[in-house]
Amino acid sequence: MADKTLSCKDCNNEFIFTEGEQAFYKEKGFENEPQRCPDCRRAKKQQRNNGGGGGYGGGGSRW
């Protein structure tokens, strides 16, 4: 297994998917390669954790 150069779907920058990361993904049972670079992944995760819109909850009774 060798390092792979991938392209981020958000910023279009290239990033390296290292051998170690590939082994980690395989160990976790992930079948797809990452689609975002580490920076965009971090930003996306932070956006989710900060209640980035949508989702459920938070609104009392509708009736």
Order of alpha helices (4+ residues) and beta strands (2+ residues): beta-beta-alpha-alpha
